[in-house]
């Protein structure tokens, strides 16, 4: 295996005129000659690579270069001064990539536009005296015209000194807020913002080809940076090579991790310890991977603290509504590597419903009509009444996810206090140190599409859409129920102590089998969100709807005995049909539009 090594770092500068106060230096420019910049003499001075041709449609003059397919490209070698700042420009119509390459230089940008648009790439020439400028095909037919290259330099007029930056010192470590993500202008259309959208679908990623490509994260404020967690594209198939640097001002960088290498066996977040530094900016510099020269990141978390206050807790659910691709399987839109799926079929003839393990589930599994991607990109769960049960001890069928913190590592047992499950922070300290996580938050956005309308009146219309499961009991069951005579449904929860009777809490409407139509209820196909949060012995359930006040229920579990030793927890989400008396083909169905699970100490 050949490992890629660090190349000359590029200093990216703005090469357009600046409007300044008296304290700014002026930007001076020098135009560099490009042979036949508008293609009026066809390809004279250029090397053209098919499929390219000369077009009669132009921004300026009468001709342009047209790229009509993959590999289409025009390029020209230009003499430059070493270690100098330049800006390359061209007018582009359609799809195109504008770039520059050379010894220690590799910068590009892409565009897709229906009108002629000027595109620019700023770069530093590094040690190079000759560079190659180019325009090439990017996604669709495109035309290039009016290339330009300018050398830029600032005057030496003194500037007012800036105030010194005060280092941040604080304790603790958690995920910091990332204000924005940018790159060095080089990606294949999968942009840097995809790495901070909490979407672990593989199409939501940053991808840039070549050594020394950078992605920069702005934390918004000075923070103490202690580690960086990265989910690499195809992280379970190949190792990625990288450096990590931090900066207080975005210009002067400090190396905090050199010659980093991912495990090659994990498609989820991997945490990398870095030298603790006070910084506002963090950049990852990619050097390709063990298979090719691409740098591809699905999601990034930066961990540390911004002051001495309590750690920042991320609350935005993953896979925001509207960011889903209907052409992908559920695992393409949702991170499912830490879930198994129970489906209401028995294809292996063992007398109970089948379980789809983490790796298979996260590798594109679908099983219509029970688990698939909807036309709007949502993740559909459907379960009929007449279906195999998960075990002989279960009365009802389900199509439901079961949380698996081990993420496919079968060295962890599925049961017991260990790396696969989590515990309450009220549990003994020995259990907390052994568990895969402590306390937890489950968040989802969904719509219930159908509930059973036949059968016993005490069961009709019921479905569980979220749970916390313990060894043998259920600290939480979250119900949706809509009676056939009502147009809207209700929401209620059940808490099951280890000893004693179940406790029910009505949040919206009534759970009664003869309830009237709830005035503030939730209709079928109406989107709503829930947040289930456990801190110690306090369970908080929140129902959220656009344009309506949150509905919150808090349950004190101090007397429920879950803080005793050897009690382990896991979340469940999907549809758990609570009717086994109706017509065989009657069913429940819900579509999820976001789903996320979080725990303190969860290492992934």
Buried (B, 14 or more C-beta within 10 A) or exposed (E): EEEBEBBBBBEBBEBEEEEEEEEBBEBEBEEBEBEBBBBBEEBEBBEBBEBBBBBEEBBEEEBBBBBBEEEBBBBBEBEBBEEBBBBBBBBBBBBBBBBBBBBBBBBBBBBBBEEBBBBBBBBBBBEBEEBBBBBBBBBEBBBBBBBBBBBBBBEEEEEEEEEEEEEBEBEBBBBBEBEEBBBBBBBBEBBBEBBBBBBBBBBBBBBBBBBBBBBBBBBBEBBBBBBBBBBBBBBBEBBBBBBBBBBBEEEEBEBBBEEBBBEBEBBBBBBBEBEBBBBBBBBBBBBBBBEEBBBBBBBBBBBBBBEEEEBBEBEEBBBBBEBBBEEBBBBBBBBBBBBBBBBBEBEEEEEBBBBBBBBBBBEEBBBEEBBBBBEEBBBBBBBBBEBBBBEEEBEBBBBBBBBBBBBBBEEBEBEBBBBBBBBBBBBBEEBBEBBBBBBBBBBBBBBBBBBBBBBEEEBBBBBBBBBBBBBEBBBBBBBBBBBEEBEBBBBBBBBBBBEEEEEEBBBBBBBEBEBEBBEEBBEBEBBBBBBBBBBBBBBBBBBBBEEEEEBEBEBEBEEBBBBEEEBBBBBBBBBBBBBBBBBEEBBBBBBBBBBBBBBBEBBB
